[in-house]
Amino acid sequence: MALPSACAALLAGCADPEGRYDDFQARDTAIREDQAGGDGGSDGGGGSGGGASCVPEAGAPDGDFLFSLSAYLNPRAPILFLTRLTTAASDGGLSFSLSFQPLEAADRTTPTGEPVDVGPYEASADGQFTAELPTIVVPGNANPISGSELEATITLTGALCAPADFVCGDVTGTLARPLALDLKGSTFAMERITDPTSYPEPVINCERDPALPPP
């Protein structure tokens, strides 16, 4: 973005780390079993969906977005970023880069920590992309669950289709701190910011399920 105490801090900041660690293991097992018997998560789509030549013209969708990263264990308490999308023409049709600026969990607007620039990544003619991000460190005050600093290496899979005002999809990868955790089954959603003085209410997936209010 595994010690039992770190795990407990991530999940609830509890004074009973052994009990919380056992609870985490039980929850993780139950969720994985449910996923194995289900459809495997979100549809990985975004924007206006798939289809031939759905990608926007280079430069047209550029701008700022509110980005929600929702871990599968507590999806309605996402980590939020102010994210800038930049696109360029490429041989494959369209490439894009992203910048991630963590936002404080308390108000969801105040920048905190260091921004990270990633890309470029390639979007195919039908908008599909896979973006393997480098390791990102998120400060504790951007973590709405426990306030612990997070370190994760993730991959985003989704679609970038015109007008690209809303992009969403699946998240895979690993959390390294404060515990080791497979993030398969997590989701992301990013929505265009049209008014820099009033960010949109965060949603957590392609179904636009709302996030919980700030802690």
Secondary structure, 3 states (H helix, E strand, C coil): CCCHHHHHHHHCCCCCHHHHHHHHHHHHHHHHHHHHHCCCCCCCCCCCCCCCCCCCCCCCCCEEEEEEEECCCCCCCCEEEEEEEEEECCCCCEEEEEEEEEECCCCCCCECCCCEEEEEEEECCCCEEEEECCCEEECHHHCCCCCCCEEEEEEEEEECCCCCCEEEEEEEEEEEECCCEECCCEEEEEEECCCCCCCCCCECCCCCCECCCCC
